[in-house]
């Protein structure tokens, strides 16, 4: 696998963009990912936190991980009584 030269969130396109050493640009559409894997506002919030604070970890999760399992393990949805 190629090494990552840069990884950042582009607010104009709402994408996390990775540039690899061979010149390849990978763009992850964050809105599409949220619509596909996030079931509630807590999961969306977790993805948003990763996008803004650690876009490299977000990209790794989406490209190499299992985002559904990750979101179910780190978020808790408790209804108000």
Contact map, one row per residue, 1 for C-alpha under 8 A:
111000000000000000000000000000000000000000000000000000000000000000000000000000000
111100000000000000011100000000000000000000000000000000000000000000000000000000000
111110000000000000011000000000000000000000000000000000000000000000000000000000000
011111100000000001111000000000000000000000000000000000000000000000000000000000000
001111100000000001111000000000000000000000000000000000000000000000000000000000000
000111110000000011110000000000000000000000000000000000000000000000000000000000000
000111111000000111100000000000000000000000000000000000110000000000000000000000000
000001111100000111000000000000000000000000000000000000110000000000000000000000000
000000111110011110000000000000000000000000000000001100100000000000000000000000000
000000011111111110000000000000000000000000000000000000000000000000000000000000000
000000001111111000000000000000000000000000000000000000000000000000000000000000000
000000000111110000000000000000000000000000000000000000000000000000000000000000000
000000000111111000000000000010000000000000000000000000000000000000000000000000000
000000001111111100000000000011100000000000000000000000000000000000000000000000000
000000001110111110000000001111100000000000000000000000000000000000000000000000000
000000111100011111000000001111000000000000000000001000100010000000000000000000000
000001111100001111100000111100000000000000000000000000000000000000000000000000000
000111110000000111110000111000000000000000000000000000000000000000000000000000000
000111100000000011111011110000000000000000000000000000000000000000000000000000000
011111000000000001111111100000000000000000000000000000000000000000000000000000000
011110000000000000111111000000000000000000000000000000000000000000000000000000000
010000000000000000011111000000000000000000000000000000000000000000000000000000000
000000000000000000111111100000000000000000000000000000000000000000000000000000000
000000000000000000111111110000000000000000000000000000000000000000000000000000000
000000000000000011110011111000000000000000000000000000000000000000000000000000000
000000000000000011100001111100000000000000000000000000000000000000000000000000000
000000000000001111000000111110000000000000000000000000000000000000000000000000000
000000000000001110000000011111001000000000000000000000000010000000000000000000000
000000000000111100000000001111111000000000000000000000000000000000000000000000000
000000000000011100000000000111111100000000000000000000000000000000000000000000000
000000000000011000000000000011111110000000000000000000000000000000000000000000000
000000000000000000000000000011111111000000000000000000000000000000000000000000000
000000000000000000000000000111111111110000000000000000000000000000000000000000000
000000000000000000000000000001111111110000010010000000000000000000000000000000000
000000000000000000000000000000111111110000000000000000000000000000000000000000000
000000000000000000000000000000011111110000000000000000000000000000000000000000000
000000000000000000000000000000001111111000000000000000000000000000110000000000000
000000000000000000000000000000001111111110110000000000000000000000010010000000000
000000000000000000000000000000000000111110110000000000000000000000000000000000000
000000000000000000000000000000000000011111110000000000000000000000000000000000000
000000000000000000000000000000000000011111111000000000000000000000000000000000000
000000000000000000000000000000000000000111111100000000000000000000000000001110000
000000000000000000000000000000000000011111111110000000000000000000000011001000000
000000000000000000000000000000000100011111111111000000000000000000000000000000000
000000000000000000000000000000000000000011111111100000000000000000000000000000000
000000000000000000000000000000000000000001111111110000000000000000000010001000000
000000000000000000000000000000000100000000111111111000000100000000000000000000000
000000000000000000000000000000000000000000011111111100000000000000000000000000000
000000000000000000000000000000000000000000001111111111000000000000000000000000000
000000000000000000000000000000000000000000000111111111101100000000000000000000000
000000001000000100000000000000000000000000000011111111100100000000000000000000000
000000001000000000000000000000000000000000000001111111100000000000000000000000000
000000000000000000000000000000000000000000000000111111100000000000000000000000000
000000000000000000000000000000000000000000000000111111111100000000000000000000000
000000111000000100000000000000000000000000000000011111111110000000000000000000000
000000110000000000000000000000000000000000000000000001111111000000000000000000000
000000000000000000000000000000000000000000000000010001111111100000000000000000000
000000000000000000000000000000000000000000000010011001111111110000000000000000000
000000000000000100000000000100000000000000000000000000111111111000000000000000000
000000000000000000000000000000000000000000000000000000011111111110000000000000000
000000000000000000000000000000000000000000000000000000001111111111100000000000000
000000000000000000000000000000000000000000000000000000000111111111100000000000000
000000000000000000000000000000000000000000000000000000000011111110000000000000000
000000000000000000000000000000000000000000000000000000000001111111000000000000000
000000000000000000000000000000000000000000000000000000000001111111100000000000000
000000000000000000000000000000000000000000000000000000000000110111111100000000000
000000000000000000000000000000000000100000000000000000000000110011111110000000000
000000000000000000000000000000000000110000000000000000000000000001111111000000000
000000000000000000000000000000000000000000000000000000000000000001111111100000000
000000000000000000000000000000000000000000000000000000000000000001111111110000000
000000000000000000000000000000000000010000100100000000000000000000111111111000000
000000000000000000000000000000000000000000100000000000000000000000011111111100000
000000000000000000000000000000000000000000000000000000000000000000001111111100000
000000000000000000000000000000000000000000000000000000000000000000000111111100000
000000000000000000000000000000000000000001100100000000000000000000000011111110000
000000000000000000000000000000000000000001000000000000000000000000000001111111000
000000000000000000000000000000000000000001000000000000000000000000000000001111100
000000000000000000000000000000000000000000000000000000000000000000000000000111110
000000000000000000000000000000000000000000000000000000000000000000000000000011111
000000000000000000000000000000000000000000000000000000000000000000000000000001111
000000000000000000000000000000000000000000000000000000000000000000000000000000111
